[in-house]
Structures are given as structure tokens and as C-alpha cells.
């Protein structure tokens, strides 16, 4: 019990001190490759007989970048931020999600967060 109290006190002290000069995030995307879908990596269509099952516009590189940006901002991953069942996001290209994540980062610029 005493250890828990000390840990809580230490965490409070750390949270009240200056923050680190940077934040980082990481992202990854795993998709099943199936026939009849395109395979897109970094906005480039790959000529192959299989593609990402998730969506005809799914780009694994862009989705990973989105998750990394959202993670650095301390936000949920792309699946939660841009749910496919929302008509606004259903069928959207992965580049749209990158633009939205970057916009969120600029919106939080007052926290002095930069993408580099």
C-alpha cells in the first residue's frame, strides 16, 4: 500500500514537470491479400493478382502513418477515429485519413507538437 502511494506521488510530480521536447508514435497495418482488390502502397498501385481485402482504397503505408500521427498526439488509432460504419469515412481513400491526421496535428500546434 505504501509503495502504491509513493508511486502515485512520483507520477504526480513527473506530470507537473516540463514535458519532453518530443512525442513519438508508431503504426502498423496488416491486411489480408485477396483476389479482385487493388494493392496500394504509399499511393502507388502495385500490379499483382491480389490486393487488400479491407477496402478497394486501403493503403497499408498510409494507414500506418495515420496510426503513428494519432499515437504521437495521444489519440486512439485510425479504426476508432475514422470508423468505416460512419458514412463520412466509408469508402474514403487512405490519403484522406492522412490529411485528417495531419490536420489534427496542426490543430494541436498550441501544444507545440510538430511532425518531422
C-alpha positions as CSV (number, residue, x, y, z in Angstrom):
1,X,0.0,0.0,0.0
2,X,2.8,2.4,0.9
3,X,4.6,1.6,-2.4
4,X,1.4,2.4,-4.4
5,X,1.1,5.8,-2.5
6,X,4.8,6.6,-3.3
7,X,4.3,5.7,-7.0
8,X,1.2,7.9,-7.2
9,X,3.1,10.8,-5.6
10,X,6.0,10.3,-8.0
11,X,3.7,10.2,-11.0
12,X,2.0,13.4,-9.9
13,X,5.4,15.1,-9.6
14,X,6.5,14.0,-13.0
15,X,3.3,15.0,-14.6
16,X,3.6,18.5,-13.2
17,X,7.2,18.9,-14.5
18,X,8.1,20.1,-18.0
19,X,7.2,17.6,-20.8
20,X,9.7,16.0,-23.1
21,X,10.6,18.1,-26.1
22,X,9.2,15.5,-28.5
23,X,6.4,12.9,-28.8
24,X,6.5,9.8,-31.0
25,X,4.0,7.4,-32.3
26,X,4.2,4.2,-34.2
27,X,1.8,2.5,-36.5
28,X,1.3,-0.7,-38.4
29,X,-1.3,-2.2,-40.7
30,X,-1.9,-5.8,-41.5
31,X,-4.3,-6.7,-44.3
32,X,-5.3,-10.0,-45.9
33,X,-4.5,-10.1,-49.6
34,X,-7.3,-11.5,-51.7
35,X,-8.2,-11.5,-55.5
36,X,-10.2,-8.7,-57.1
37,X,-8.8,-5.9,-54.9
38,X,-6.1,-3.4,-55.8
39,X,-2.8,-3.4,-53.8
40,X,-1.8,0.1,-52.9
41,X,1.4,1.1,-51.0
42,X,2.2,4.8,-50.5
43,X,-0.4,5.9,-53.0
44,X,1.1,3.6,-55.7
45,X,-0.8,0.8,-57.3
46,X,1.2,-2.4,-57.3
47,X,0.5,-4.8,-60.2
48,X,-0.4,-8.0,-58.5
49,X,-3.2,-10.5,-58.7
50,X,-4.1,-9.9,-55.0
51,X,-4.9,-6.8,-53.0
52,X,-6.0,-5.6,-49.6
53,X,-9.4,-7.0,-48.5
54,X,-10.2,-4.1,-46.2
55,X,-11.2,-1.7,-48.9
56,X,-10.5,-1.0,-52.5
57,X,-8.8,2.2,-51.4
58,X,-6.9,0.8,-48.5
59,X,-3.2,1.7,-48.4
60,X,-1.2,-0.1,-45.7
61,X,1.6,2.6,-45.6
62,X,-0.8,5.5,-45.3
63,X,-2.7,3.7,-42.6
64,X,0.5,3.1,-40.7
65,X,1.4,6.8,-40.9
66,X,-2.1,7.8,-39.7
67,X,-1.7,5.5,-36.7
68,X,1.7,6.9,-35.9
69,X,0.5,10.5,-36.0
70,X,-2.6,9.7,-33.9
71,X,-0.4,7.8,-31.4
72,X,2.0,10.8,-31.1
73,X,-1.0,13.0,-30.4
74,X,-2.2,10.6,-27.7
75,X,-5.4,9.8,-29.7
76,X,-7.0,6.4,-30.5
77,X,-6.0,4.6,-33.6
78,X,-7.5,5.1,-37.1
79,X,-10.1,2.4,-36.6
80,X,-11.6,4.3,-33.7
81,X,-11.1,7.9,-35.1
82,X,-12.4,7.1,-38.5
83,X,-14.9,4.2,-38.2
84,X,-15.9,2.6,-41.5
85,X,-19.6,2.5,-40.4
86,X,-19.7,6.3,-40.4
87,X,-20.9,7.4,-43.9
88,X,-18.3,10.2,-43.9
89,X,-15.4,7.6,-43.9
90,X,-16.9,4.6,-45.6
91,X,-15.0,4.1,-48.9
92,X,-12.7,7.0,-48.3
93,X,-9.1,6.8,-49.7
94,X,-6.3,6.3,-47.2
95,X,-4.9,9.7,-48.2
96,X,-8.0,11.3,-46.8
97,X,-7.1,9.8,-43.4
98,X,-3.6,11.1,-43.6
99,X,-4.9,14.6,-44.3
100,X,-7.3,14.4,-41.4
101,X,-4.5,13.2,-39.0
102,X,-2.2,16.0,-40.2
103,X,-5.0,18.5,-39.7
104,X,-5.4,17.2,-36.1
105,X,-1.7,17.6,-35.5
106,X,-1.8,21.2,-36.7
107,X,-4.9,21.8,-34.6
108,X,-2.8,20.8,-31.6
109,X,0.0,23.0,-32.6
110,X,-0.7,25.2,-29.5
111,X,0.8,22.2,-27.6
112,X,4.0,22.8,-29.7
113,X,3.7,19.4,-31.4
114,X,5.4,19.2,-34.8
115,X,5.6,16.5,-37.4
116,X,9.1,15.8,-38.6
